[in-house]
Amino acid sequence: MMFDRITFDPKIMGGRACIRGMRITVSLVVSLVANGMSVEEILVAYPYLEAEDIKASLQYQLSTSMLGMHPLV
């Protein structure tokens, strides 16, 4: 599976998985969902995100969990 929306850059957030090169990490998005925020609430709080970014974050986290990888730490 390709994760076109998930980027890694050592100059941005220490190379952690981010959304489209922004300073928004996958772990932040996953945490917001885990704490009960809806997609709509996240999009209001972070208007530069798109619904596909949230979906890609969750898919990325699931895929890394299934592989036993933990790059979000």
NORGI-V309862 format. One record per pair of residues at least 6 apart in sequence whose ideal C-beta (glycine too) atoms are under 6 Angstrom apart, sorted by the first residue. I is the first residue (numbers start at 1). J is the second residue. D is the distance in whole Angstrom. If there is no record, write none. Layout:
I;J;D  I;J;D
//
This chain:
3;56;6  3;60;5  5;20;5  5;53;6  5;56;4  6;17;5  6;56;6  6;60;5  7;18;5  7;21;5  8;15;6  12;18;6  13;23;6  13;25;6  16;25;5  17;26;4  18;25;5  19;53;5  26;57;5  26;60;6  27;72;4  29;54;6  29;57;4  30;57;6  30;61;5  32;42;5  39;51;6  39;54;5  42;54;6
//
